[in-house]
């Protein structure tokens, strides 16, 4: 297997003048620009005494500058600690201290939060912590050592002295030994909770295995473009929206701001990505707002019942939707992070829209299963990514639900300074427990039922998977999102309606509650007796989400 950074080293040297990473609506950095930024950081690191395998944290929103900082740390053979920008300022400081980081690199938004909450005081008394550096201005923010102060003040001058005519392709070489696979590459924290943090330790082997998979499964020509809306600090976005395109001479355009519908559509139209990585929520919003209401109209239902008209209508809708995503989806829309609504998937399948659903987790860097949209089996999460191994902890993996467990190159080393959590994550014979319940068919397709920890135990002792209930409730008119929770031997459906749409349509709360209860009765007919909804609760505010837009269930039990 080839060290993943050797691919990036080759593209930097070979495609020096080609665009590499862009901030949408702003600047574009070429591969040569990446090398220039990397060299500046390397002088800074060296001058302030940072060594190979030292840990450096980066916390900021998606940006080209974030990408430069990442590449600089990786090329230096330091250990990257990417922190999600959603983490509270106090947590950012606590996690960098917990991870023994020598330096924190931040953007302006994170810096303002740290200063507002007076969180930077948390670094006082940390003997090995050098200081805080601004990735946008490339200037020091706070120093705790003379070496860092001096290095931050002089690295620009030292860079100019070393490269008076600028950096050229012949000046740089970031090649790595392909035998260096077991070295720790990064520590990814799965949450901002610092009371019992889980820092996933991923080796070079894990990242290299993921990149090797992408080269085989999603081949792309030099100059191919992707649009990144997922957090680059999260493994899904980092690996496939950032590292993979750069490893093949592609170009990543990042949306620095929240992807509102208008901003997202404008970016898709301009970038015309060859693939689009997203989470179910984005796709479901598009379908529920535009596609399903149109196809559900009485006249349209009649037309769709006529075979010839059916094909014509669905083809036209599919083409319009395809063009909405830029009109160049060679590798389709790739959905991950959560289950896709069955009703939405039904329509995507009918109109032959190019999509697929993948499955992974941070602990696998992230990929576990995937199948290209041309071979994808609907309702699955793709096929097992070999040479990864997978087993279902049940008597009949194809029919009887069990925990999905995996083993192979992608799998993490363990959790940083958390031996108890590491032991709990693996079986006695060395398989990683994913915490997901599912089945596995003869074609190696993976089917997920739900999370083990989300399972509700009914009064009769039956296992209830809330995701199945939520999938049906989310199809009720005006429902934005829902949760099924177990309370006092009853299943309650917590529902967040689209209050604005209801108001626009003149629908009162009392009437809507009556409508929902009638719909719940219909849903209950389709569910086993032990998993039927006993009551509903309408909520004013959306549920709190994780960075990958999964609902924080623990807050609503």
ABEGO torsion letter per residue (X at the ends): XBBAAAAAAAAAAAAAABBABBBBGBBBBBAAAAAAAAAAAAAAAAAAGBBBGBBBBBBBBBBAAAAAAAAAAAAAGBBBBBBBAABBAAAAAAAAAAAGBABBBBBAAAAAAAAAAGAAAAABGBAABAEBBBAAAGBBABBABAAAAAAAAAAAAAAAAABAAEBBAAABBABBBAAAAABBABBBBABABAABBBBBBBBAAAAAAAAAAAAAABBBBBGBBBBBABBAABAAAAAAAAAAAAAAGBBBBBBABBBBAAAAAAAAAAAGBABBBBBAAAAAAAAAAAAAAAAABAAAAAAAABAAAAAAAAAAAAAAAAAAAGGABAAEBBBBGBBBBAAAAAAAAAAGBBBBBBBBBAAAOABABBBBAAABBBGBAEBBBOABBBBBBBABAAABBBBBBBBEAABBAEBBGBAAAAAAABBAAGBBBAGBBBBBBAAGBBBBAEBAAABBBBAAGBBBBAAAAAAAAAABBGBABBBBBBBGGBBBBBBBBBAAAAAAAGBBAAAAAAAAAAAAAAAAAABBAAABBABBBBBABBBBBBAAGBBBAAAAX
